[in-house]
C-alpha cells in the first residue's frame, strides 16, 4: 500500500529511533515543519544521492530509494523565519516516485517497511551492547543523559536497535550507512556493524 509524503532531503539521513536535530530557515521547510508540528504528523527524510540540501534553482536532487520517517519531538521558534527542531526516526520507507509539491517541497510516493522484529543479541555480539550500556550508564551517573544523542527507552537487548545506534554514530560513508538502513534482517545488520567496527 502506497502513501504520498512530504520529503526533507539530507546528505546524511536518519535511522529508526534515531535523533535528528535540524535548523530550519528555508521558506519551503518553515511551512512544512510548522504544519507537521501543529498536526503532529511526521515527514520523510530522504538521503541525497546527487545534489544539494539547499534549494538550487532548476535543480532537483536525486534521492536514494530508502528513507526514514521523522517525528518532531521538540520544536522551538527562535525567530519568525528560524526554527530549531529535534526529530525521532520512525518507520523506514521505500521511495518509488518523487514529484514537486507546494512551496517547492518534494512529495514522495512511498511504501513503508515494517518495524524490525525483536531479535535477541547473540552472546558473540554482546560486547557491543555492553559498551553502549556503559556509555549510557556513565551519562546517567554524571547527570548529562539529556546530552546523549539517543532516545530512551534503551533496547540494549535488541539487534536492530543496537545496530542502528552504532550505524548512525560510526564515521563511515553515507553509502555504507544506507546499506545498513536497507538491511531488513536486524541480526545481519548488527553483524555488518561488527565487521565495520573491526575495519575502522
N, C-alpha and C positions, 0 to 999 in steps of 0.2 A: 504494500500500500504506500503510495507516494504522498508527499506533503510539499508545500511551497513555503520556504522560509527566507527571511532576510539574512544576508551574508555579511560577515565582517572579515575580510581577507587579511591574514597576517603571515609574515615570513616564518615565524615560529608559532605553531598552533597550540592546541590545548588537549589535555587528556581527561578522561572521565575522573571526576572528583578532584581534578587539579585546580590550582589557584592562579587566576589571571588578573593582574592589575592593569587597568587601562586609563589613559588620559585622553579625553575626548574633546576635540576642538574643531574638527571639520563639520561644516554645516550639515552634510548628509547624515553624519552619525549622531550629531546632537539631537536631531529629531527622533532617530531610531532608538537611541538609548533612553531618552525621556519617555517615549511610548512604552518600551519594554518594561521600564521600571514602574510606570503607573499601572500598567495592565498585568504586571507580574508574569510577563511572557519571556521565554528565552529567545536567543538569536543564534545563528550558526557561525562558528569560527572556522573559516576555510583556510587551508595552507596555500600560500602563493607558490606556484611553480615557476612562473616568469612574470615579471612586472614589479610594480611599486605599491607599497601600502598607502602612500599619499596619492590622491587622485591626480592623474596627468591627463590633460585634455586630449581626446582622441585615442586614448589607450585603455584597454580593458585587460586586467591581469589574467593570466592562465592559472587555473586552480587545480590542485590535486583532487582526486576523486574521493578521498576520505577526510572527514572533518569531525567536529565535536560541538554539541550544543553548549551554550554558555548561559548560566542563570545568574542574574545580578544579585549579589549578597550585600553589598554596601554601595551607597550612592551619595555623592557629595557634589553639590553645585557650587564650585569655587567662585565662578563668575557666570554671568548670563550665557557666555559662549565658551565655558570651560568646565567640564565635569571630571571628577575622579570616581572611578568605579572599581569594585573588586568582584570578579565573577568566579563561579564554580562550574567545573565541567560536568556535563550531563551525559546523555546518550551520544554514541558515535553515529555518524550518518554516512551513507554513500551518496555522492553528488552525481546526478545523472544529466543535468542540464542547467545552464546559467542564462538568465535574461536580465536586461536593465529594468530597474524599478523606480518608484518615486524618489525624487531628490538625488538620483544617481546611486542609490543603494542597490546592489546586485541582489537578485532573487534566485534562489536555487531550488530546483526540483529534486527532492531527496527521498531516500528510504532509510529508515532507522535500523541500526544494528542493536540486537538485544544486549542487555547488560551481561557482563561476564558471569558465567556460572561460578558458584563458590567451589574453589579447588584448594584444598589444604596444601601448605608448603611442605615439600618432602624434606626429610632430615638433611640430605646433602646440600640443600639451599637455605637451611635455617639461619646460617650465619648472616645472611643479608637482612633478615628480619631483626635479628639481634642487634646488628649495627645501627639500623634506623631507630629501633626501640630505645637504644642508649641515647641517641641524639634527642629524641622526644622527651625522655625522662630528665635529661640534663636541662633542657629548656624549661620544663615544668618546675624543676627544683630552683632554677635561677629566676623564676617569675617572668620569663621572656617568651612564653609559649605563643603569645599573640604575634611575635615577630617571625615565627617559623612559617614558611610558605606552604603549610599543609593544613587542610581542614580536618577537624575531628568529625566523626569517630575514626580511630586509627585501626584499620583492619590488618594488623600485622600478621594475621594467620591466613591471609588470602593471597594466592599467587597473583591475581590480576591487579589488586590494589597496590601491592608491594612493587610489582613490575612497573606500574605506571608512575609511581613516585620516583623510582630510580631513573626511568626513561626521561621524565621531564627535567630532571636535575643534571643529568650527565652532559659533559661538554662534547657532544657528538653532533654530526651534521643533521640538518633538517630531514634529509632523505632517510637516514637511519632511524630517526625518531618516527617518521611516517611509516616505515616498515614495522616498527614495534606497535604503533597505533593500529595498523591494519591486521595484525595477527589476532585471530579470533580465539585461539587456544591460550588461556592465561598461563598454563604451565610452560608452553613453548615460548611465550613472551618472556617469562622470568628466566628461562634457560638462555634465551638470546641476550638478555641483560647481563647475565653472568659472564657470557663469552666476551661481551663488550667491556665489562669491568676488568677482565683479565688482560684485554688488549690495550687498555689505557693506563 
